[in-house]
Amino acid sequence: MELRVLQYFLAIAREETILGAAERLHMTQPTLSRQMKELEEELGKQLFIRGNRKITLTDDGMLLRQRAEEIVTLVEKTESDIMLSDASLSGDIYIGAGETDGMRLIAKVMHKCCEVYPNIKFHIFSGNSQDVADKIEKGLLDFGIFVEPADISKYDFIKLPSCDTWGLLMRKDSPLANKESILPDDIKDLPLICSDQVMFQNEISGWMEYSYDKLNIVATDNLIYNASLLVEEGNGYALTLDRLINTTGHSPLCFKPLEPKLQVGLTLVWKKYHLFSRAAEYFIKTLRQEFETY
């Protein structure tokens, strides 16, 4: 399976017509059709459903599209790292992170790097720990920021000098809004919006000292912004970290910390034995120097 053919396949998936893809690729329609027929024969699978007006992907085609996008991205990233290795310090750095105010520390380091070397470019991917870990394993991210608890046994890492506090996001007109903090008994019967990550569930169970399954979970989320809209519209209360949603001024929401206090640390990770580009090495060096001041 050639990279060139995968790029042809992705063009068809995006354009949804052979003709449109052929025009974008500056090649003839029969040539492109033949390439796709040979690809289907090579894989032994039907990749396209050919309709009157557009082409859609089969389930196998959808899987190939996902993998092909990852492969093409990785090849482009590798070419960029190698081509720029002997030039003045420049290049692309890919960082994945869950939602945390600790990202401010990384943002400060990014700014310092770019002040010295303006040709360093940062690319940020937002997702939960599993999303970030998957992309690190596939080589699509250089670094990931994990909110604890997280399994970091297979990574090299730096502990960030920051921590986040768990609490309850609610409307300001909620009966609980007058409380200074939220006790385990306060949330037993509440309609809750919670993270779908198992490690989060274990953490909350330990704090409550009873089973997570006994909670009234009305919705789950992997990033808090959309969950905050559910809270705003009266759908329930969201268990989340502090400083992620603006609750000041005219915001209809407020945040109350859990009691006993439940805090989590943050860790920057990367694959063991990973060979970094010069730009990524400079980022790590700057990061360590910055954190020495904390």
LOLOVEX-256734 format. One record per residue (C-alpha): residue in three letters; chain; x, y, z; residue number from 1. Coordinates in Angstrom, 2 decimals, padded with zeros to 5 digits. Layout:
   r c      px      py      pz   k
 ALA A       X       Y       Z NUM
...
This chain:
   r c      px      py      pz   k
 MET A  000.00  000.00  000.00   1
 GLU A  001.71  003.19 -001.16   2
 LEU A  001.49  006.54  000.61   3
 ARG A  000.55  008.16 -002.69   4
 VAL A -002.46  005.86 -003.05   5
 LEU A -003.57  006.60  000.52   6
 GLN A -003.46  010.31 -000.32   7
 TYR A -005.64  009.62 -003.39   8
 PHE A -008.07  007.68 -001.21   9
 LEU A -008.29  010.53  001.32  10
 ALA A -008.95  013.04 -001.46  11
 ILE A -011.95  010.97 -002.62  12
 ALA A -013.20  010.64  000.96  13
 ARG A -013.07  014.43  001.35  14
 GLU A -014.51  015.37 -002.06  15
 GLU A -017.09  012.54 -002.08  16
 THR A -016.75  012.22 -005.87  17
 ILE A -014.11  010.69 -008.11  18
 LEU A -014.34  013.65 -010.48  19
 GLY A -013.88  016.24 -007.73  20
 ALA A -010.91  014.36 -006.26  21
 ALA A -009.33  013.90 -009.71  22
 GLU A -009.57  017.64 -010.40  23
 ARG A -008.02  018.49 -007.02  24
 LEU A -005.23  015.97 -007.63  25
 HIS A -004.69  017.15 -011.23  26
 MET A -005.13  013.67 -012.69  27
 THR A -007.68  011.99 -014.93  28
 GLN A -010.81  010.39 -013.56  29
 PRO A -010.15  006.94 -015.17  30
 THR A -006.64  006.83 -013.69  31
 LEU A -007.94  007.62 -010.21  32
 SER A -010.77  005.08 -010.53  33
 ARG A -008.26  002.41 -011.54  34
 GLN A -006.03  003.22 -008.56  35
 MET A -008.99  002.80 -006.18  36
 LYS A -010.07 -000.45 -007.82  37
 GLU A -006.55 -001.81 -007.39  38
 LEU A -006.55 -000.69 -003.75  39
 GLU A -009.82 -002.53 -003.08  40
 GLU A -008.43 -005.63 -004.79  41
 GLU A -005.22 -005.42 -002.74  42
 LEU A -007.15 -005.20  000.53  43
 GLY A -009.88 -007.63 -000.50  44
 LYS A -012.50 -005.19  000.78  45
 GLN A -015.07 -002.82 -000.71  46
 LEU A -014.15  000.69  000.41  47
 PHE A -016.75  002.80 -001.42  48
 ILE A -020.49  002.82 -002.03  49
 ARG A -020.84  004.51 -005.39  50
 GLY A -024.08  006.50 -005.60  51
 ASN A -025.52  008.65 -008.37  52
 ARG A -024.33  011.95 -006.91  53
 LYS A -021.67  011.11 -004.37  54
 ILE A -019.46  008.38 -003.00  55
 THR A -019.73  007.25  000.62  56
 LEU A -017.40  005.02  002.57  57
 THR A -018.18  001.53  003.78  58
 ASP A -017.30  000.55  007.36  59
 ASP A -013.96 -000.75  006.06  60
 GLY A -013.51  002.50  004.16  61
 MET A -014.13  004.51  007.35  62
 LEU A -011.50  002.47  009.18  63
 LEU A -009.00  002.99  006.36  64
 ARG A -009.71  006.73  006.34  65
 GLN A -008.93  006.99  010.06  66
 ARG A -005.70  005.01  009.73  67
 ALA A -004.67  006.73  006.50  68
 GLU A -005.05  010.18  008.07  69
 GLU A -002.83  009.07  010.97  70
 ILE A -000.23  007.60  008.59  71
 VAL A -000.09  010.67  006.33  72
 THR A  000.12  013.02  009.34  73
 LEU A  002.96  010.98  010.85  74
 VAL A  004.90  010.92  007.56  75
 GLU A  004.53  014.69  007.13  76
 LYS A  005.62  015.29  010.74  77
 THR A  008.67  013.03  010.30  78
 GLU A  009.69  014.72  007.05  79
 SER A  009.38  018.13  008.70  80
 ASP A  011.53  017.11  011.69  81
 ILE A  014.28  015.67  009.49  82
 MET A  014.34  018.47  006.93  83
 LEU A  014.59  021.12  009.65  84
 SER A  017.13  019.31  011.82  85
 ASP A  020.13  021.13  010.30  86
 ALA A  018.47  024.50  009.91  87
 SER A  018.24  027.28  012.48  88
 LEU A  016.04  026.16  015.35  89
 SER A  012.51  025.75  014.03  90
 GLY A  009.89  023.08  013.68  91
 ASP A  006.56  021.81  014.96  92
 ILE A  005.80  020.60  018.48  93
 TYR A  002.63  018.63  019.15  94
 ILE A  001.12  018.67  022.65  95
 GLY A -002.01  016.90  023.87  96
 ALA A -003.79  017.92  027.07  97
 GLY A -006.91  017.43  029.08  98
 GLU A -008.71  020.50  030.33  99
 THR A -006.69  022.00  033.18 100
 ASP A -005.68  025.46  034.29 101
 GLY A -002.17  024.02  034.59 102
 MET A -001.94  024.49  030.83 103
 ARG A -001.10  028.12  031.67 104
 LEU A  002.36  026.96  032.78 105
 ILE A  002.92  025.27  029.44 106
 ALA A  001.60  028.34  027.62 107
 LYS A  004.21  030.53  029.37 108
 VAL A  007.00  028.17  028.29 109
 MET A  005.65  028.10  024.74 110
 HIS A  005.73  031.90  024.68 111
 LYS A  009.34  031.97  025.90 112
 CYS A  010.37  029.47  023.22 113
 CYS A  008.72  031.49  020.45 114
 GLU A  010.26  034.76  021.66 115
 VAL A  013.73  033.28  021.13 116
 TYR A  012.92  031.13  018.08 117
 PRO A  009.85  032.51  016.24 118
 ASN A  009.86  029.63  013.75 119
 ILE A  008.91  027.07  016.40 120
 LYS A  005.22  026.26  015.96 121
 PHE A  003.03  024.59  018.59 122
 HIS A -000.01  022.43  017.85 123
 ILE A -002.42  021.70  020.71 124
 PHE A -004.80  018.74  020.84 125
 SER A -007.48  018.73  023.54 126
 GLY A -008.86  015.45  024.82 127
 ASN A -009.05  013.19  027.85 128
 SER A -006.06  011.15  029.05 129
 GLN A -006.96  008.12  026.90 130
 ASP A -007.29  010.24  023.76 131
 VAL A -003.92  011.86  024.44 132
 ALA A -002.22  008.53  025.30 133
 ASP A -003.47  006.95  022.05 134
 LYS A -001.98  009.76  019.96 135
 ILE A  001.33  009.62  021.84 136
 GLU A  001.56  005.87  021.15 137
 LYS A  000.89  006.45  017.45 138
 GLY A  003.59  009.11  017.26 139
 LEU A  001.13  011.91  016.52 140
 LEU A  001.97  013.86  019.69 141
 ASP A  005.36  014.70  021.17 142
 PHE A  004.04  015.40  024.67 143
 GLY A  000.92  014.84  026.71 144
 ILE A -000.38  016.44  029.89 145
 PHE A -002.17  013.98  032.17 146
 VAL A -004.43  014.90  035.06 147
 GLU A -003.78  012.45  037.89 148
 PRO A -004.50  009.70  038.58 149
 ALA A -002.95  008.37  035.37 150
 ASP A -000.75  005.42  034.47 151
 ILE A  002.64  006.95  033.57 152
 SER A  004.72  003.78  033.99 153
 LYS A  005.62  003.58  030.30 154
 TYR A  006.55  007.25  029.91 155
 ASP A  009.30  009.65  030.82 156
 PHE A  007.75  012.58  032.62 157
 ILE A  008.02  015.85  034.48 158
 LYS A  005.69  016.65  037.38 159
 LEU A  004.20  020.10  036.87 160
 PRO A  004.31  022.51  039.85 161
 SER A  000.56  022.90  039.84 162
 CYS A -002.51  021.06  041.05 163
 ASP A -006.25  021.23  040.39 164
 THR A -009.14  020.92  042.84 165
 TRP A -012.26  018.87  042.24 166
 GLY A -015.62  020.46  042.89 167
 LEU A -019.20  020.86  041.77 168
 LEU A -020.27  023.24  039.00 169
 MET A -023.84  024.49  039.49 170
 ARG A -026.21  027.34  038.80 171
 LYS A -026.00  030.29  041.18 172
 ASP A -029.69  029.83  042.02 173
 SER A -029.07  026.25  043.20 174
 PRO A -029.86  025.46  046.87 175
 LEU A -026.23  024.30  047.23 176
 ALA A -024.81  027.60  045.98 177
 ASN A -024.83  029.02  049.52 178
 LYS A -022.52  026.30  050.82 179
 GLU A -018.77  026.89  051.16 180
 SER A -017.98  023.31  050.10 181
 ILE A -019.70  020.11  048.99 182
 LEU A -019.85  017.01  051.20 183
 PRO A -020.32  013.42  049.95 184
 ASP A -023.89  013.33  051.29 185
 ASP A -024.72  016.48  049.30 186
 ILE A -024.33  014.75  045.93 187
 LYS A -025.99  011.38  046.66 188
 ASP A -029.30  012.21  044.99 189
 LEU A -028.26  015.03  042.66 190
 PRO A -028.55  014.67  038.86 191
 LEU A -024.84  014.58  038.01 192
 ILE A -022.82  015.16  034.85 193
 CYS A -019.51  013.33  035.16 194
 SER A -016.41  012.34  033.23 195
 ASP A -016.61  008.97  031.48 196
 GLN A -013.07  008.00  032.52 197
 VAL A -012.68  005.02  034.83 198
 MET A -009.84  006.61  036.82 199
 PHE A -012.04  009.62  037.58 200
 GLN A -014.77  007.29  038.80 201
 ASN A -012.33  005.51  041.11 202
 GLU A -011.09  008.84  042.47 203
 ILE A -014.61  010.04  043.26 204
 SER A -015.53  006.68  044.83 205
 GLY A -012.54  006.99  047.15 206
 TRP A -013.59  010.50  048.15 207
 MET A -017.22  009.49  048.79 208
 GLU A -016.29  006.21  050.52 209
 TYR A -019.18  004.50  048.74 210
 SER A -019.71  003.06  045.28 211
 TYR A -019.74  005.40  042.28 212
 ASP A -022.57  003.26  040.86 213
 LYS A -024.92  004.63  043.53 214
 LEU A -024.76  008.12  042.09 215
 ASN A -027.50  009.51  039.85 216
 ILE A -025.53  010.04  036.62 217
 VAL A -027.72  011.78  034.02 218
 ALA A -024.97  012.52  031.48 219
 THR A -021.25  011.96  030.87 220
 ASP A -018.66  014.17  029.22 221
 ASN A -015.02  014.12  028.17 222
 LEU A -014.51  017.91  028.06 223
 ILE A -016.22  020.34  030.41 224
 TYR A -017.39  023.21  028.18 225
 ASN A -020.37  021.37  026.71 226
 ALA A -021.15  019.94  030.14 227
 SER A -021.25  023.49  031.51 228
 LEU A -023.97  024.33  028.98 229
 LEU A -026.01  021.41  030.29 230
 VAL A -025.60  022.79  033.81 231
 GLU A -026.57  026.26  032.63 232
 GLU A -029.77  024.90  031.11 233
 GLY A -030.73  023.12  034.33 234
 ASN A -029.83  019.56  033.36 235
 GLY A -027.84  018.86  036.52 236
 TYR A -024.57  019.45  038.36 237
 ALA A -021.13  018.78  036.90 238
 LEU A -018.25  017.25  038.85 239
 THR A -015.21  019.01  037.41 240
 LEU A -011.90  020.70  038.16 241
 ASP A -011.64  024.30  039.27 242
 ARG A -010.74  027.28  037.04 243
 LEU A -011.98  025.69  033.82 244
 ILE A -015.27  027.57  033.51 245
 ASN A -015.57  031.30  034.15 246
 THR A -017.99  031.73  037.06 247
 THR A -017.33  035.45  037.67 248
 GLY A -019.38  038.51  036.79 249
 HIS A -022.63  037.80  034.95 250
 SER A -022.04  034.06  034.65 251
 PRO A -025.08  032.09  035.88 252
 LEU A -022.75  029.41  037.28 253
 CYS A -020.65  028.93  040.41 254
 PHE A -018.09  026.37  041.56 255
 LYS A -017.89  024.82  045.03 256
 PRO A -014.91  022.64  046.08 257
 LEU A -015.40  019.17  047.49 258
 GLU A -014.87  018.56  051.21 259
 PRO A -012.69  016.77  052.23 260
 LYS A -010.57  018.58  049.64 261
 LEU A -009.74  016.45  046.60 262
 GLN A -006.73  017.73  044.64 263
 VAL A -004.93  016.20  041.68 264
 GLY A -001.47  016.77  040.25 265
 LEU A -000.43  017.26  036.63 266
 THR A  002.25  015.43  034.69 267
 LEU A  003.89  016.16  031.33 268
 VAL A  004.77  012.84  029.64 269
 TRP A  006.50  011.57  026.51 270
 LYS A  007.42  008.14  025.15 271
 LYS A  010.50  006.53  026.63 272
 TYR A  013.52  006.48  024.31 273
 HIS A  011.75  008.98  022.04 274
 LEU A  014.08  010.85  019.67 275
 PHE A  013.02  014.49  019.76 276
 SER A  013.48  017.14  017.13 277
 ARG A  015.79  020.00  018.10 278
 ALA A  012.73  022.19  018.68 279
 ALA A  011.20  019.67  021.09 280
 GLU A  014.51  019.31  022.93 281
 TYR A  014.67  023.09  023.35 282
 PHE A  011.10  023.10  024.66 283
 ILE A  011.97  020.49  027.33 284
 LYS A  015.12  022.43  028.30 285
 THR A  013.15  025.68  028.64 286
 LEU A  010.43  023.87  030.60 287
 ARG A  012.90  022.51  033.15 288
 GLN A  014.53  025.93  033.56 289
 GLU A  011.16  027.60  034.09 290
 PHE A  010.05  025.10  036.72 291
 GLU A  013.29  025.51  038.70 292
 THR A  011.93  028.92  039.73 293
 TYR A  008.83  027.43  041.39 294
